[in-house]
């Protein structure tokens, strides 16, 4: 490629990608790869991780590693919970992711190495639900003589036929209601859970049977799903699980209240009391009841005959003598008690009338009028004494005020000087000032010709 015509990064990446796509081995979707799972972070949609060699003889830096992606549609078929460090076998193809310019492995199938993937998934699910205590919850008792039984199973003729035949043989009075569902496939588990919930919602069932015929572990896998185990645990109806053969153990079996090896065994457990046995027991109980009633009736008849032959019953009138006398005594005591109570009531009434007279409004009014007259007299006397005292104090104050009046001083020949309506002294005067001389009988205006001021020492 000439220097003056370089490739772009996109051109080179697309060229490399076409090389991968053209390789029939790398792009066949049937390339199997084994390695140790690493760099895995669970996601709600597509899963991203890496695979590295698990050869422990190599140093960590010398181990080869390839990035991998597993899209949501493919991951939905994986029943195990992925964990870093798990050795897995994957199938897929190798291609280039253009945005990063990296090649990566596109996984279509994944399973653990060494142990079957379904076994690993079962153990993981068991461990998860066991830690929550789902299997240790108290088991609900199954009624031995139910009226109605709900059955969640497929429309498989063999399973339904076994259940119906067994129930009809043991107790034809039991009403059976079938809730048909798929028992195999990717969408079987949600459908089974919905039918269990639907049977609980319909209510009025004594027992609920979840049944399926035999099959491989993969065929039975729907009954190992978490949604089925939780639906059985949350059921308000006691659940009998009958899935697969006796050697098969599923999450549904562990979560149920009882487990049966086959659908026929489930029907036997659900109808523990045979109708013929119940009828025989009823006849036995009926005979015991008749004998018991007859015995008690005979004993009561004998007791009645004995009572009739006793003296009081032979002369019934004598039975009334003592009660009659007691009645007379009671009537006499009642009349005396009534008379005493009436007398006490009259005495109480007299006391109340006397007390009422004492607090009569007329008596209170008279007492209040006398008190008012007394208070008025005392008030007038106090006012007169107060007025005389005030007049004497006024005359005394007037005499003192008159003795201190300036007019008295002016009458004795004194006067006072003002300048501009202000009383002044020699310190305030200057020659030519106009002054007013105030006498007791008038005023005079004068002009200052000379001011002689005296000092503090009199000079």
C-alpha positions in Angstrom: 0.0 0.0 0.0 1.7 3.3 -1.1 2.5 5.8 1.6 0.5 8.5 -0.1 -2.7 6.2 -0.1 -3.0 5.0 3.5 -6.0 3.0 4.8 -8.3 4.4 7.4 -8.9 2.6 10.7 -12.4 1.7 9.6 -11.2 0.2 6.3 -8.6 -1.9 8.0 -11.1 -3.1 10.6 -13.7 -4.0 8.0 -11.0 -5.8 6.0 -10.1 -7.9 9.0 -13.7 -8.6 9.8 -14.3 -9.9 6.3 -11.4 -12.3 6.8 -13.0 -13.6 9.9 -16.4 -14.0 8.2 -14.8 -15.8 5.3 -13.2 -18.3 7.5 -15.5 -21.4 7.5 -14.2 -22.6 10.8 -14.3 -19.4 12.8 -17.7 -18.3 11.5 -19.4 -21.6 11.5 -21.3 -21.1 14.8 -20.2 -24.6 15.7 -16.8 -23.7 17.1 -16.4 -25.2 20.6 -14.1 -23.5 23.1 -13.2 -24.5 26.7 -11.8 -22.1 29.3 -12.1 -20.4 32.7 -14.8 -17.7 33.1 -13.3 -14.4 34.1 -14.2 -10.6 34.0 -17.9 -11.5 34.4 -20.3 -8.9 35.7 -24.0 -10.0 35.6 -26.3 -7.8 33.4 -30.0 -7.7 32.9 -29.7 -8.1 29.2 -26.5 -9.2 27.3 -23.7 -10.9 29.2 -20.1 -9.8 28.8 -17.1 -11.8 30.1 -13.8 -13.3 29.0 -12.4 -16.8 28.7 -8.8 -17.7 29.6 -6.7 -20.8 29.6 -7.0 -22.7 32.9 -3.5 -24.2 32.6 -2.1 -23.6 36.1 1.4 -24.5 34.9 1.5 -21.1 33.1 2.0 -17.8 34.9 -1.1 -15.6 35.0 0.5 -13.1 32.5 1.2 -15.9 30.1 -2.3 -17.2 29.9 -4.3 -16.4 26.8 -7.6 -14.6 27.1 -10.4 -13.8 24.7 -13.4 -11.5 25.2 -16.8 -13.0 24.8 -20.4 -11.9 24.6 -23.6 -13.8 25.0 -26.8 -12.1 23.9 -30.0 -12.2 25.9 -31.9 -14.7 23.7 -29.1 -17.3 24.1 -28.4 -16.6 27.8 -32.1 -17.2 28.6 -31.5 -20.9 27.8 -28.7 -21.1 30.4 -29.9 -22.7 33.6 -26.7 -22.2 35.7 -25.6 -19.0 37.5 -22.3 -17.9 36.0 -19.4 -17.2 38.4 -15.9 -16.1 37.8 -13.5 -19.0 38.0 -16.0 -21.5 36.6 -14.7 -23.8 33.9 -17.1 -23.8 31.0 -17.6 -25.2 27.5 -19.0 -22.7 25.0 -20.1 -22.9 21.4 -20.2 -20.0 18.9 -18.2 -18.1 16.4 -15.4 -15.6 16.3 -15.9 -12.1 14.8 -14.6 -8.6 15.0 -16.4 -5.9 17.0 -15.7 -2.9 14.7 -16.2 -0.1 17.3 -13.3 -1.4 19.4 -11.3 -3.0 16.7 -11.2 -6.2 18.8 -12.1 -9.8 17.9 -14.3 -11.6 20.4 -16.2 -14.8 20.8 -20.0 -14.7 20.2 -21.4 -17.5 22.5 -24.6 -19.4 21.4 -24.4 -22.1 24.0 -22.7 -22.5 27.5 -22.5 -25.3 30.0 -20.2 -26.1 32.9 -17.4 -28.6 32.4 -17.2 -31.7 34.5 -20.7 -31.7 35.9 -23.9 -31.5 33.9 -25.2 -28.0 33.6 -28.7 -28.9 34.8 -27.2 -30.5 37.9 -25.2 -27.3 38.6 -28.3 -25.2 38.0 -30.3 -27.4 40.4 -27.7 -27.2 43.1 -27.5 -23.4 42.7 -31.3 -23.0 42.9 -31.6 -25.4 45.9 -28.9 -23.4 47.7 -30.5 -20.1 47.0 -34.0 -21.1 48.1 -32.7 -23.1 51.0 -30.9 -20.1 52.4 -34.2 -18.2 52.3 -35.8 -20.9 54.4 -38.3 -21.8 51.7 -37.9 -25.6 52.2 -37.9 -25.4 56.0 -41.3 -23.6 56.3 -44.0 -25.5 58.3 -45.7 -28.0 56.1 -49.5 -27.7 55.8 -51.5 -30.9 56.6 -53.4 -32.5 53.7 -57.0 -33.3 54.5 -57.6 -37.1 54.4 -61.2 -36.7 53.1 -61.3 -33.7 50.7 -64.3 -32.4 49.0 -62.6 -30.6 46.0 -59.1 -31.2 44.6 -57.4 -28.9 42.1 -54.9 -30.6 39.7 -52.2 -28.7 37.8 -51.0 -30.9 35.0 -50.9 -31.3 31.2 -53.6 -32.7 29.0 -51.6 -35.9 28.8 -54.2 -38.7 28.7 -52.2 -41.1 30.8 -51.6 -38.8 33.8 -55.2 -37.6 33.8 -56.6 -41.1 33.4 -54.5 -42.4 36.3 -55.6 -39.6 38.6 -59.3 -39.8 37.6 -59.3 -43.6 37.9 -57.7 -43.6 41.3 -59.9 -40.9 42.8 -63.1 -42.6 41.4 -62.0 -45.9 42.9 -61.2 -44.6 46.3 -63.8 -41.8 46.7 -66.1 -40.9 43.8 -67.6 -38.0 45.9 -64.4 -36.0 45.5 -64.8 -33.2 42.8 -61.7 -32.9 40.5 -60.9 -29.7 38.7 -58.0 -29.7 36.2 -55.9 -26.7 35.4 -54.2 -27.6 32.1 -50.6 -26.4 31.5 -47.5 -27.1 29.6 -45.0 -29.2 31.6 -42.0 -29.0 29.3 -40.3 -26.2 27.4 -39.0 -22.7 28.0 -42.5 -21.2 28.7 -43.7 -24.1 30.8 -42.5 -22.8 34.2 -44.4 -19.5 34.1 -47.5 -21.2 33.0 -47.4 -23.8 35.8 -46.9 -20.9 38.3 -49.9 -19.0 36.9 -52.1 -22.1 37.1 -51.1 -22.7 40.8 -51.9 -19.0 41.5 -55.2 -19.3 39.6 -56.3 -22.3 41.6 -55.6 -20.4 44.8 -57.5 -17.4 43.5 -60.5 -19.6 42.6 -60.4 -21.0 46.2 -62.5 -23.6 48.0 -60.1 -26.4 47.3 -58.9 -28.8 50.0 -55.8 -30.0 48.1 -53.8 -29.0 45.1 -51.8 -31.6 43.1 -49.0 -30.7 40.7 -48.4 -33.7 38.5 -46.2 -34.8 35.5 -45.2 -38.1 34.1 -41.7 -39.4 33.8 -38.9 -38.0 31.6 -35.3 -36.9 31.5 -33.9 -34.2 33.7 -34.2 -31.8 30.9 -37.9 -32.8 30.4 -38.6 -32.2 34.0 -36.6 -28.9 34.3 -39.7 -26.6 34.4 -40.4 -28.0 37.9 -36.9 -26.8 39.0 -37.5 -23.2 38.0 -37.6 -20.6 40.8 -41.0 -19.3 39.8 -42.6 -22.7 40.3 -40.9 -23.3 43.7 -42.1 -19.9 45.0 -45.6 -20.4 43.6 -45.9 -23.7 45.5 -44.5 -22.2 48.7 -46.9 -19.2 48.5 -49.9 -21.5 47.9 -52.7 -21.2 50.5 -53.8 -24.7 49.5 -51.8 -27.7 50.7 -49.7 -29.0 47.7 -48.8 -32.6 46.8 -46.0 -32.7 44.1 -45.8 -35.7 41.8 -43.2 -35.0 39.2 -41.3 -37.7 37.3 -40.3 -41.0 38.9 -39.5 -41.9 42.4 -35.7 -41.3 41.9 -36.3 -37.8 40.5 -36.2 -34.9 43.0 -37.2 -31.4 41.8 -37.5 -28.0 43.5 -41.3 -28.5 43.3 -41.0 -31.7 45.3 -38.9 -29.9 48.0 -41.2 -26.9 48.2 -44.5 -28.9 48.3 -46.2 -30.0 51.6 -46.1 -33.7 50.5 -44.3 -35.6 47.7 -45.7 -38.5 45.8 -43.7 -40.9 43.5 -46.4 -41.1 40.8 -49.6 -39.3 40.0 -51.4 -42.5 41.2 -49.6 -42.2 44.6 -50.6 -38.5 44.7 -54.2 -39.5 44.3 -53.9 -42.0 47.1 -52.3 -39.5 49.4 -55.0 -36.9 48.7 -57.7 -39.4 49.5 -56.2 -41.2 52.4 -59.6 -42.1 53.7 -61.4 -44.5 51.4 -65.1 -43.9 51.0 -65.9 -47.5 51.9 -63.8 -47.2 55.1 -65.6 -43.9 55.9 -69.0 -45.6 55.4 -68.0 -48.5 57.6 -66.7 -46.1 60.3 -70.0 -44.1 60.1 -72.0 -47.3 60.6 -69.9 -48.2 63.5 -70.2 -44.8 65.1 -74.0 -44.8 64.4 -74.3 -48.1 66.2 -72.3 -46.8 69.1 -74.4 -43.7 69.2 -77.7 -45.7 69.2 -76.4 -47.9 72.0 -75.2 -44.9 74.0 -78.6 -43.1 73.6 -80.6 -46.2 74.6 -78.4 -46.8 77.6 -78.8 -43.2 78.8 -82.5 -43.3 78.2 -82.9 -46.4 80.2 -80.9 -44.9 83.1 -83.0 -41.8 83.0 -86.2 -43.8 83.0 -85.0 -45.7 86.1 -84.0 -42.5 87.8 -87.4 -40.9 87.1 -89.2 -44.0 88.5 -87.1 -43.7 91.7 -87.9 -40.0 92.1 -91.6 -40.6 91.6 -91.6 -43.1 94.5 -90.0 -40.7 97.0 -92.1 -39.1 99.7 -92.0 -35.5 98.4 -93.1 -36.4 95.0 -95.8 -38.7 96.4 -97.3 -35.6 98.2 -96.4 -32.6 96.1 -98.3 -30.1 98.3 -95.8 -30.7 101.1 -93.1 -29.3 98.8 -94.8 -25.9 98.9 -95.2 -25.6 102.7 -91.8 -24.3 103.5 -91.5 -22.0 100.5 -95.0 -20.6 101.3 -93.9 -19.7 104.8 -90.7 -18.2 103.6 -92.7 -16.1 101.1 -94.9 -14.8 104.0 -91.8 -13.9 106.0 -90.3 -12.1 103.0 -93.5 -10.1 102.4 -93.6 -9.0 106.1 -89.9 -8.0 106.0 -90.6 -6.1 102.8 -93.5 -4.1 104.2 -91.4 -3.2 107.3 -88.5 -2.1 105.1 -90.8 0.0 103.0 -92.3 1.7 106.1 -88.8 2.5 107.5 -87.6 3.8 104.2 -90.7 6.0 103.8 -90.2 7.4 107.4 -86.5 8.2 106.6 -87.6 9.9 103.4 -90.1 12.1 105.2 -87.5 13.1 107.8 -85.1 14.0 105.1 -87.7 16.1 103.3 -88.4 18.1 106.5 -84.6 18.8 106.9 -84.4 19.9 103.4 -87.4 22.3 103.8 -85.8 23.9 106.8 -82.6 24.4 105.0 -84.4 25.8 102.1 -86.2 28.3 104.4 -82.8 29.5 105.7 -81.6 30.2 102.2 -84.9 31.7 101.0 -84.5 34.6 98.6 -86.8 36.8 100.7 -84.7 36.3 103.8 -81.5 36.9 101.9 -83.1 40.1 100.5 -84.0 41.5 104.0 -80.5 40.8 105.3 -79.0 42.4 102.2 -81.2 45.5 102.7 -80.2 45.9 106.3 -76.6 45.6 105.4 -77.0 48.2 102.6 -78.6 50.7 105.0 -75.7 50.2 107.5 -73.1 50.6 104.8 -74.8 53.8 103.5 -74.8 55.4 107.0 -71.1 54.5 107.5 -70.3 55.9 104.1 -72.0 59.3 104.8 -70.2 59.6 108.1 -66.8 58.8 106.5 -67.5 61.3 103.7 -68.4 64.1 106.2 -65.3 63.4 108.3 -63.1 63.3 105.2 -64.6 66.7 104.0 -63.9 68.4 107.3 -60.4 67.2 107.4 -59.8 68.4 103.8 -61.3 71.9 104.6 -59.0 72.3 107.6 -56.0 71.3 105.6 -57.0 73.7 102.8 -57.3 76.6 105.3 -53.9 75.9 106.8 -52.2 75.7 103.3 -53.9 79.0 102.3 -52.5 80.7 105.4 -49.0 79.4 104.7 -49.3 80.4 101.0 -50.5 83.9 101.9 -47.6 84.3 104.4 -45.1 83.5 101.6 -46.8 85.6 98.9 -44.5 88.1 97.1 -47.2 90.7 97.4 -46.7 90.8 101.2 -43.1 91.7 100.6 -44.0 94.4 98.1 -46.4 95.9 100.7 -43.5 96.4 103.0 -41.8 98.7 100.5 -39.8 96.3 98.4 -39.8 96.0 94.6 -38.2 93.9 91.9 -36.5 94.7 88.6 -37.1 93.2 85.2 -35.4 93.6 81.9 -37.2 92.5 78.8 -39.7 90.8 81.2 -36.9 88.8 82.9 -35.9 89.4 86.5 -32.3 90.6 86.6 -29.5 91.4 89.1 -26.7 94.0 89.0 -24.6 91.5 87.2 -26.9 91.6 84.3 -27.0 95.4 83.8 -25.2 97.9 81.8 -25.5 101.7 81.5 -28.4 102.9 79.4 -30.4 99.7 79.9 -34.2 100.2 80.1 -35.6 98.5 83.3 -39.0 98.0 84.8 -39.5 98.6 88.5 -42.4 96.6 89.9 -44.2 97.9 93.1 -47.2 96.5 94.9 -49.4 99.2 93.4 -47.8 99.7 89.9 -44.7 99.8 87.7 -42.1 102.4 86.6 -39.6 102.5 83.7 -36.0 103.7 84.5 -32.7 104.1 82.6 -29.5 102.8 84.1 -26.9 105.5 84.4 -24.2 103.7 86.4 -23.8 100.1 87.5 -21.9 99.3 90.7 -21.3 95.7 91.1 -20.3 94.1 94.3 -17.7 91.3 94.4 -18.0 88.2 96.4 -16.0 89.8 99.2 -18.4 92.8 99.3 -16.1 95.4 97.5 
